[in-house]
Amino acid sequence: MFKQYTAIEYMAIDVANHFGLDKLEFEDRIQWVKTNQDCLESLADKAEDKPLYVKSVNHFRKALRGLPTGHTVALDSCASGLQLMSVLTGCESGAYMTGLVDPNKRMDAYSKVTEYMSQLLDENIEVPRKDAKQALMTSLYGSMAKPKEIFGKGTPAYKAFYEVLSTKCKGAYALLRILLNAWDSSKEYNHWVLPDGYNAYIPVMQSITDRMKIEELNYTMSVQTWVNKPMDFSLSICANAIHSVDAYVLRTLVRHVNYSVKQVKKTIGLIEEALLSEYVAPEHIVEEAVMPIHLYVKTGIADIVCIQHIEKIIHQLPHSMLRKLLHTLKTMLQHEPFEVITVHDSFACHANHCNTLRYWYKEILSEIAESTLLNHLLTQIYGEECNFKKINPNLASLIRNSNYGLS
């Protein structure tokens, strides 16, 4: 069950996060602040991030006195790369490692990898969390250098690490191989479109170093330039594809929480009127179909970005798409709009709105889990029809009950 907390509890969570307790469950963080409420200031020197800890404590004190504060609470996604790759592929074990399955457990994917390795080797593997993070994060984007550096090439630990990847991060590891195999050495760029119509355009850039002699100085220097030309192979396509989905989640979340009430209410009226119309638009793509319909049919995601110009296209939209839009827009109106600060996979907002922030994050991931977004992306990247069979097609129901997708 999705748990909600009060604004003052979120401010306590923020205090505990900056102290270095962000790996604990929310209730344990809140309890830590309650236990140390009388001496929070004296603990500043022990905080993991002292400046932010002091700031959060000061605003926590103001809130306790009933004074208004514009302090924002930041919540981060748990291992966003692994998290998104697991959601796209329907991988329950990968989603479990990133807080999307067990609603009562704050997961730490990087420490979990070390734990799984220890079970395989039947001994306690001592790997600093930051090293485990570097190994997992870079390996899922195609790098083999970091795991070799950290575990040693061909060692039992190295082999155990990759066994954990292939079994516990099954979906992400499979997707990694698929994306690496998608590299086309004849292309000067890679291009794909996300469900909101955003174009990800990635030129292939090669580094060329030339030596130039300056006769007047009798000096020869090296000059590095970047040239857009095909490359035999690159690892970049994997990271770029997942980062583009990460950015899509960010944009979508902002649209869901920082919206125009007037525009949303007007759109709801237009959709309800269109649903009562005798004309029913086709559910498949027709030649003259507008871009939102193409993207909806290809992904199953009815992105609300289309409400900006919905008056012009509403009678072309399939009823199934209109019903999805209507449900989303009515749910949005249940919560007042608010601003959110986004830095990659970190989302910050006023403590009054953290429940809504967390709600929409897991809802957006649930929609992606239900969608055919991965097929859409792979088809564009490969240039031919692709169909990835999801490991667990019902992952969305587990995500909707989660509490630690953002923590």
C-alpha positions in Angstrom: 0.0 0.0 0.0 1.2 3.5 -0.9 2.0 5.3 2.4 1.6 9.0 2.9 3.3 11.3 5.4 2.7 14.8 6.8 4.7 17.8 5.7 6.6 17.9 9.1 7.4 14.3 8.7 8.9 14.9 5.3 11.0 17.7 6.8 12.2 15.2 9.4 13.0 12.8 6.6 15.0 15.5 4.9 17.0 16.1 8.1 17.8 12.4 8.4 18.7 12.2 4.7 21.3 14.9 4.9 22.7 13.3 8.1 23.4 10.2 6.0 20.4 8.0 7.0 18.7 8.0 3.6 19.0 4.2 3.3 16.7 3.7 6.2 12.9 3.2 5.9 10.9 6.5 6.2 9.6 5.6 9.6 13.0 5.0 11.0 14.3 8.3 9.7 11.4 10.1 11.3 11.9 8.3 14.5 15.7 9.2 14.5 14.8 12.9 14.3 12.2 12.5 17.1 14.8 10.7 19.3 17.4 13.4 18.7 15.0 16.4 18.4 16.6 18.2 21.3 20.2 17.9 20.1 20.0 18.0 16.3 22.2 21.1 16.0 25.0 19.5 18.1 25.1 16.6 15.6 26.0 18.8 12.6 29.7 17.8 12.6 28.7 14.2 12.2 26.4 14.8 9.2 27.2 13.4 5.8 26.4 16.8 4.2 26.8 19.4 6.9 25.7 22.5 5.0 22.5 20.9 3.8 21.9 19.2 7.2 22.2 22.6 9.0 19.8 24.2 6.5 17.2 21.4 6.9 17.4 21.5 10.7 16.9 25.3 10.7 13.8 25.0 8.5 12.5 22.0 10.5 12.7 24.2 13.7 10.8 27.0 11.9 8.1 24.5 10.8 7.7 23.2 14.4 7.1 26.8 15.5 4.3 27.1 12.9 6.3 29.6 10.8 6.1 29.4 7.0 9.1 28.1 5.1 9.9 27.7 1.4 12.3 24.9 2.1 12.2 22.1 -0.5 12.6 18.4 0.3 14.6 16.4 -2.3 13.8 12.8 -3.0 16.1 10.7 -5.2 15.3 7.7 -7.3 17.0 4.5 -6.3 19.6 3.4 -8.9 17.7 5.1 -11.7 19.5 3.3 -14.6 18.8 -0.2 -13.2 15.3 1.0 -12.1 14.3 2.2 -15.6 15.8 -0.8 -17.4 13.9 -3.1 -15.1 10.6 -1.2 -15.6 11.0 -1.3 -19.4 11.7 -5.0 -19.5 9.2 -6.1 -16.8 12.0 -7.4 -14.6 10.7 -8.0 -11.1 14.0 -8.8 -9.4 15.6 -5.6 -10.8 12.6 -3.6 -9.7 12.8 -5.2 -6.3 16.5 -4.1 -6.0 15.4 -0.5 -6.7 12.5 -0.1 -4.3 9.6 -0.8 -6.7 8.3 -4.1 -5.4 8.5 -4.4 -1.6 6.4 -1.5 -0.3 7.9 -1.7 3.2 11.6 -1.9 2.4 14.0 0.8 1.3 16.3 -1.0 -1.0 19.9 -0.2 -1.9 20.7 -1.8 -5.2 24.5 -1.3 -4.9 24.7 -3.0 -1.4 22.3 -5.7 -2.6 24.7 -6.6 -5.4 27.5 -7.2 -2.9 25.1 -9.2 -0.7 24.1 -11.4 -3.7 27.8 -11.9 -4.6 28.6 -13.0 -1.0 25.8 -15.6 -1.2 27.3 -17.0 -4.5 30.8 -17.2 -3.1 29.7 -18.4 0.3 31.8 -15.7 2.0 31.4 -12.1 3.0 32.6 -9.9 0.2 34.0 -6.5 1.4 33.3 -4.0 -1.3 32.8 -0.3 -0.5 29.4 0.8 -1.5 30.9 3.6 -3.8 32.9 0.9 -5.6 29.8 -1.4 -6.0 27.9 1.6 -7.3 30.5 2.4 -9.9 30.7 -1.2 -11.0 27.0 -1.7 -11.4 26.2 1.7 -12.9 28.9 1.7 -15.5 28.5 -2.0 -16.4 24.8 -1.6 -17.2 25.8 1.1 -19.8 28.3 -1.3 -21.4 31.6 -0.6 -19.6 33.8 -3.5 -18.6 36.7 -1.5 -17.3 35.3 -0.6 -13.8 34.3 -4.2 -12.8 37.8 -5.4 -13.9 39.4 -2.6 -11.9 37.3 -3.2 -8.8 37.0 -7.0 -8.7 40.0 -8.0 -10.8 39.7 -9.6 -14.2 38.7 -13.3 -14.1 38.6 -13.5 -10.3 35.8 -15.3 -8.5 34.4 -12.0 -7.4 34.4 -10.7 -11.0 32.6 -13.8 -12.2 30.1 -13.6 -9.3 29.4 -9.9 -10.2 28.4 -10.8 -13.7 26.4 -13.8 -12.5 24.4 -11.4 -10.3 23.9 -9.1 -13.2 22.6 -11.9 -15.5 20.3 -13.3 -12.8 19.2 -10.6 -10.4 19.3 -7.8 -13.0 18.1 -10.1 -15.8 16.0 -7.5 -17.7 18.6 -4.7 -17.5 21.4 -7.1 -18.6 19.4 -8.4 -21.5 18.5 -4.9 -22.6 22.2 -3.9 -22.4 23.1 -6.7 -24.8 20.2 -5.7 -27.2 21.2 -2.0 -27.2 24.9 -2.8 -27.7 24.1 -5.0 -30.7 22.1 -2.2 -32.2 25.1 -0.2 -33.1 25.2 0.6 -36.9 28.6 1.4 -38.2 27.2 3.2 -41.2 25.1 5.8 -39.2 26.2 9.4 -38.7 23.6 9.8 -36.0 21.0 7.9 -34.0 17.5 9.2 -33.6 14.3 8.2 -31.8 11.1 9.9 -30.6 9.8 9.6 -27.0 6.0 9.4 -26.1 5.7 13.2 -25.7 7.1 13.9 -29.1 10.6 14.8 -27.9 13.3 13.9 -30.5 16.4 12.4 -29.1 19.0 13.1 -31.8 22.5 11.8 -31.0 25.2 12.5 -33.6 28.1 10.1 -33.9 31.2 12.1 -33.0 34.7 10.8 -33.5 37.8 12.3 -31.8 40.6 13.1 -34.2 44.0 14.3 -33.0 46.2 16.2 -35.5 49.8 17.5 -35.0 50.4 21.0 -36.2 53.7 22.7 -36.5 54.0 26.4 -35.8 57.0 27.4 -37.9 57.6 30.8 -36.2 58.0 29.1 -32.8 59.5 25.9 -34.1 56.9 24.1 -32.0 54.6 21.2 -32.8 51.4 20.9 -30.9 48.5 18.4 -30.8 45.0 19.6 -31.6 42.0 17.5 -30.8 38.8 18.0 -32.8 35.4 16.2 -32.9 34.1 15.1 -36.3 30.6 13.9 -37.1 31.2 10.7 -39.0 30.3 7.0 -38.7 32.2 4.9 -36.1 32.9 1.2 -36.1 31.5 0.7 -32.6 30.5 2.7 -29.5 29.0 1.9 -26.1 27.1 5.2 -26.1 23.8 4.0 -27.5 22.9 2.2 -24.3 23.4 5.1 -21.9 21.8 7.6 -24.4 18.7 5.4 -24.8 18.1 5.0 -21.0 19.0 8.6 -20.3 16.4 9.7 -22.8 13.8 7.7 -20.9 15.0 9.2 -17.7 14.5 12.7 -19.1 11.1 11.7 -20.4 10.1 10.6 -16.8 11.4 14.0 -15.6 9.4 16.0 -18.1 6.3 14.0 -17.6 6.4 14.3 -13.8 6.7 18.1 -14.1 3.7 18.3 -16.5 1.6 16.3 -14.0 2.3 18.5 -11.0 3.0 22.0 -12.4 0.0 22.4 -14.6 -2.6 25.1 -15.4 -5.9 24.4 -13.6 -7.8 26.5 -16.2 -6.3 24.5 -19.1 -6.9 21.2 -17.5 -10.5 21.9 -16.6 -11.1 23.2 -20.1 -9.5 20.1 -21.6 -11.7 17.8 -19.4 -14.8 19.5 -20.7 -13.6 19.0 -24.3 -12.8 15.4 -23.8 -16.1 14.6 -22.1 -18.0 16.3 -25.0 -15.9 14.3 -27.6 -16.6 11.0 -25.8 -20.3 11.7 -26.2 -19.9 12.4 -29.9 -21.3 10.0 -32.5 -18.0 10.1 -34.4 -15.4 7.6 -33.2 -11.8 7.9 -34.4 -10.0 4.7 -35.4 -7.9 3.0 -32.8 -5.1 2.3 -35.4 -2.8 4.6 -37.2 -4.2 6.1 -40.4 -2.0 7.9 -43.0 -3.1 11.4 -42.0 -3.0 10.7 -38.2 -1.3 13.4 -36.1 1.8 12.7 -34.1 0.1 12.2 -30.7 -2.0 9.3 -32.2 1.1 7.7 -33.8 2.9 7.8 -30.4 -0.1 6.5 -28.5 -0.7 3.6 -30.8 3.0 2.7 -30.8 3.5 3.0 -27.0 0.1 2.8 -25.4 1.0 6.0 -23.4 -1.5 8.9 -23.7 0.9 11.7 -22.9 -0.7 14.9 -21.6 1.6 17.1 -23.6 -1.0 17.0 -26.4 -3.5 19.1 -24.3 -1.6 22.2 -25.5 -3.2 21.9 -28.9 -6.0 19.4 -28.2 -8.8 21.7 -29.5 -7.4 21.2 -33.1 -7.0 17.4 -32.9 -9.5 16.1 -30.4 -11.9 14.6 -32.9 -9.0 12.6 -34.4 -8.0 11.0 -31.1 -9.2 7.4 -30.4 -11.7 7.1 -27.5 -9.3 4.8 -25.6 -6.7 7.6 -25.7 -9.3 10.2 -24.6 -10.4 8.0 -21.7 -6.8 7.7 -20.5 -6.2 11.4 -20.8 -9.5 12.1 -18.9 -8.5 9.8 -16.0 -5.0 11.4 -15.7 -6.3 15.0 -15.9 -9.1 14.4 -13.3 -6.5 12.8 -11.0 -4.2 15.8 -11.4 -7.0 18.1 -10.3 -7.2 16.3 -7.0 -3.9 18.0 -6.0 -3.1 21.6 -6.4 -0.3 22.4 -8.8 3.2 23.1 -7.5 6.7 23.7 -8.7 9.3 20.9 -8.7 13.1 21.3 -9.0 14.6 18.5 -11.0 18.3 17.5 -11.2 18.7 14.3 -13.2 17.0 11.7 -10.9 16.5 14.0 -7.9 13.2 15.7 -7.4 12.6 18.5 -4.9 9.4 20.3 -3.9 7.8 21.9 -0.8 7.1 19.4 1.9 3.4 19.9 1.5 3.5 18.3 -1.9 5.9 15.3 -1.4 3.0 12.8 -1.3 1.9 14.0 -4.7 5.4 13.9 -6.0 6.0 10.3 -4.9 2.5 9.3 -6.2 3.1 10.5 -9.7 6.6 9.1 -9.9 5.5 5.6 -9.3 2.4 6.1 -11.5 4.5 7.2 -14.4 6.8 4.2 -14.0 3.7 2.0 -13.8 2.5 3.4 -17.1 5.9 2.7 -18.7 5.8 -0.9 -17.3 2.3 -1.4 -18.9 3.4 0.2 -22.2 5.2 -0.9 -25.3 7.6 2.0 -25.1 10.6 -0.4 -25.2 9.4 -1.9 -28.5 8.9 1.6 -29.9 12.5 2.6 -29.0 14.1 -0.5 -30.3 12.2 -0.4 -33.5 13.5 3.1 -34.1 17.1 2.3 -33.1 17.3 -0.9 -35.1 15.3 0.4 -38.1 13.1 -2.7 -38.1 10.1 -4.0 -36.1 11.2 -5.2 -32.7 9.2 -7.0 -30.0 10.6 -7.5 -26.6 8.7 -10.0 -24.5 8.4 -8.6 -21.0 9.7 -10.9 -18.2 6.7 -10.0 -16.0 3.9 -8.2 -17.9 2.1 -7.5 -14.6 4.9 -5.5 -12.9 2.9 -2.3 -12.9 0.6 -3.6 -10.2 3.6 -4.1 -7.9 5.0 -0.6 -8.7 1.7 1.1 -7.8 1.9 -0.3 -4.3 5.6 0.7 -3.8 6.9 3.4 -1.5 10.6 3.7 -2.2 10.9 4.4 -5.9 11.9 7.9 -4.7 13.7 8.1 -1.4 
